[in-house]
Amino acid sequence: MTTSGANRILDDFAKLMTDAAGAAQGVRKEAETVFRAQAERFINGMDLVKREEFEVVREMAIKARDENDALLKRIEALEARLNAGS
C-alpha cells in the first residue's frame, strides 16, 4: 500500500467517525426531546398543583388554624365563666 492510499483510508475513516459522532449527538438530542415531552405529559397527567397555588392554600390553612385556636380559647373562657357562676 502506498502512503497516499493509507492517508486516504485514514481520512475516510476520520470522516466516518466524525459523521458517526454527529449522528450519535443528533440521536441523543432527539432522545432528550422525546424524554422531556413524555415527562411533561406524565407530570401534567398527575394533577399536581403549582407551588404558588400550594402556598396560597397553605396560608389559608394556617389562618384557619389560628382562628380555630382563638375560638377554642374563647369557648374555654366562656365555659370557665359559666362554671364559676354556677
Backbone bond lengths (Angstrom), bond angles and torsions (degrees), N, CA, C in turn:
res aa  C-N    CA-C-N  psi(-1)  N-CA   C-N-CA  omega(-1)  CA-C   N-CA-C  phi
1 M - - - 1.429 - - 1.523 108.46 -
2 T 1.314 115.22 144.18 1.457 118.98 -178.44 1.510 109.61 -90.67
3 T 1.311 114.47 165.57 1.461 120.08 179.62 1.520 111.08 -63.52
4 S 1.332 117.10 -40.95 1.466 119.29 179.90 1.526 110.85 -67.64
5 G 1.322 117.38 -33.92 1.471 121.17 176.98 1.516 111.10 -66.58
6 A 1.320 116.81 -41.05 1.465 121.77 178.95 1.528 109.78 -66.55
7 N 1.338 115.97 -41.85 1.467 119.39 179.01 1.521 110.94 -62.93
8 R 1.319 115.84 -39.90 1.461 119.37 -179.97 1.528 110.44 -65.05
9 I 1.312 117.43 -41.49 1.464 121.18 178.12 1.531 109.72 -62.83
10 L 1.341 117.00 -43.60 1.461 120.26 178.56 1.523 110.84 -64.83
11 D 1.330 116.47 -39.94 1.471 119.97 177.71 1.525 110.54 -63.56
12 D 1.327 116.19 -44.24 1.466 120.07 178.20 1.537 111.12 -62.78
13 F 1.331 114.93 -41.12 1.467 119.44 179.15 1.536 110.33 -64.74
14 A 1.321 117.54 -43.19 1.470 121.74 178.87 1.525 110.23 -62.18
15 K 1.340 117.36 -41.36 1.470 121.07 178.76 1.525 109.68 -64.55
16 L 1.321 116.70 -42.32 1.458 121.37 178.50 1.529 110.87 -60.80
17 M 1.325 117.10 -43.53 1.466 121.24 179.34 1.533 110.67 -65.98
18 T 1.322 117.29 -40.22 1.466 121.10 177.91 1.519 110.66 -63.24
19 D 1.320 116.25 -44.94 1.461 120.45 177.96 1.534 111.14 -62.95
20 A 1.324 116.58 -40.51 1.464 120.98 -179.89 1.531 110.00 -65.54
21 A 1.330 116.51 -40.07 1.463 120.04 179.12 1.527 110.03 -65.20
22 G 1.328 116.66 -41.38 1.460 120.43 178.24 1.516 111.27 -64.09
23 A 1.316 116.92 -40.90 1.464 121.07 178.65 1.528 110.56 -65.53
24 A 1.330 116.31 -41.26 1.469 120.23 179.31 1.523 110.52 -63.72
25 Q 1.335 116.70 -39.36 1.459 120.20 178.42 1.527 110.41 -65.92
26 G 1.328 116.97 -39.79 1.461 120.88 177.03 1.518 112.02 -62.70
27 V 1.325 116.67 -41.92 1.463 121.57 178.35 1.531 109.28 -64.56
28 R 1.327 116.81 -41.31 1.464 121.03 178.99 1.527 110.99 -61.44
29 K 1.328 116.59 -45.65 1.466 119.96 179.49 1.525 111.08 -63.30
30 E 1.310 116.86 -41.36 1.463 119.94 179.08 1.523 110.78 -65.72
31 A 1.319 117.01 -40.26 1.466 120.75 178.15 1.528 110.37 -63.18
32 E 1.327 117.25 -41.18 1.461 120.41 177.69 1.529 110.84 -62.70
33 T 1.319 116.56 -41.92 1.460 120.83 179.35 1.525 110.84 -62.39
34 V 1.316 116.39 -45.37 1.468 120.98 179.18 1.527 109.93 -63.77
35 F 1.325 116.83 -43.37 1.467 120.76 179.78 1.528 110.73 -61.86
36 R 1.322 117.07 -45.61 1.471 120.18 179.86 1.526 110.83 -61.40
37 A 1.319 116.95 -42.25 1.460 120.54 -179.87 1.530 110.14 -63.87
38 Q 1.327 116.88 -43.52 1.476 121.00 178.69 1.525 110.83 -63.86
39 A 1.328 116.45 -43.24 1.466 120.66 -179.74 1.521 110.27 -63.67
40 E 1.321 117.02 -41.92 1.465 120.74 179.24 1.523 110.83 -63.26
41 R 1.342 116.98 -43.18 1.469 120.61 177.26 1.530 110.78 -61.98
42 F 1.323 116.06 -42.38 1.465 121.18 -179.93 1.520 110.44 -62.12
43 I 1.313 117.30 -47.72 1.466 121.34 -178.50 1.521 110.62 -65.54
44 N 1.331 117.16 -42.31 1.466 120.31 178.37 1.525 111.32 -63.24
45 G 1.314 117.10 -33.49 1.453 121.75 -179.99 1.521 113.77 -75.19
46 M 1.324 117.15 -13.78 1.461 120.92 -178.35 1.523 112.27 -82.62
47 D 1.311 117.92 -4.61 1.461 122.52 177.76 1.529 111.01 58.80
48 L 1.323 116.18 45.82 1.455 121.82 177.96 1.520 110.04 -82.34
49 V 1.318 115.82 153.30 1.457 119.61 177.15 1.524 109.21 -94.92
50 K 1.322 114.65 154.05 1.454 119.48 177.16 1.522 108.89 -77.55
51 R 1.307 115.67 156.73 1.464 121.59 -177.46 1.533 111.41 -57.58
52 E 1.329 116.33 -41.27 1.467 120.38 -178.78 1.526 110.57 -62.39
53 E 1.336 116.45 -43.43 1.459 120.64 179.32 1.530 110.70 -64.07
54 F 1.319 116.28 -40.54 1.455 121.35 178.74 1.523 110.31 -61.24
55 E 1.331 116.77 -44.97 1.461 120.72 -178.97 1.530 111.71 -63.04
56 V 1.339 117.49 -39.16 1.470 120.93 178.36 1.524 110.02 -62.47
57 V 1.321 116.97 -47.60 1.469 120.75 -179.63 1.529 110.28 -65.69
58 R 1.317 117.01 -37.13 1.473 121.40 178.52 1.529 110.19 -61.73
59 E 1.328 116.55 -45.57 1.465 120.62 178.61 1.531 111.15 -63.02
60 M 1.325 116.64 -38.69 1.470 120.35 177.35 1.529 110.25 -63.11
61 A 1.319 117.32 -41.20 1.464 121.45 -179.62 1.528 110.48 -66.05
62 I 1.325 117.04 -41.06 1.471 120.29 178.22 1.523 110.34 -62.56
63 K 1.335 116.54 -44.21 1.469 120.98 179.36 1.531 110.15 -62.43
64 A 1.329 117.56 -44.43 1.469 121.66 -179.76 1.526 110.28 -63.01
65 R 1.326 117.36 -40.24 1.466 120.56 179.42 1.532 110.61 -65.67
66 D 1.332 116.28 -42.46 1.472 119.90 177.96 1.526 110.99 -62.34
67 E 1.337 116.92 -43.39 1.464 120.79 177.97 1.525 110.71 -63.22
68 N 1.319 116.92 -40.00 1.459 121.95 178.36 1.529 110.62 -62.89
69 D 1.331 116.85 -43.37 1.470 121.02 178.36 1.527 110.49 -62.09
70 A 1.343 116.98 -41.70 1.465 121.11 179.69 1.529 110.44 -64.70
71 L 1.321 117.21 -42.36 1.472 120.67 178.53 1.525 111.25 -65.22
72 L 1.324 116.42 -39.07 1.468 120.23 178.44 1.522 110.25 -61.70
73 K 1.319 118.03 -41.60 1.470 121.35 178.37 1.523 110.68 -64.78
74 R 1.322 117.65 -39.63 1.476 120.97 178.24 1.526 110.61 -63.82
75 I 1.340 115.74 -42.40 1.467 119.85 179.29 1.521 109.92 -63.49
76 E 1.326 116.75 -44.08 1.464 120.09 179.45 1.529 110.85 -62.16
77 A 1.327 116.95 -40.28 1.467 120.74 179.14 1.534 110.30 -65.84
78 L 1.324 117.29 -42.74 1.466 120.97 178.37 1.532 111.33 -64.55
79 E 1.335 116.04 -41.22 1.465 119.34 178.05 1.519 110.87 -64.87
80 A 1.317 117.10 -37.97 1.469 120.69 178.90 1.523 109.72 -64.88
81 R 1.347 116.83 -41.52 1.476 120.39 178.21 1.533 111.10 -65.04
82 L 1.337 115.11 -39.64 1.473 119.39 178.88 1.529 110.66 -64.18
83 N 1.323 115.77 -45.31 1.460 121.32 -178.79 1.527 110.81 -67.36
84 A 1.322 117.91 -33.26 1.466 120.85 179.07 1.508 110.69 -71.32
85 G 1.309 116.57 -30.32 1.479 120.87 -179.90 1.504 112.73 -79.31
86 S 1.327 118.99 -15.98 1.454 121.09 -176.39 1.500 112.75 -84.87
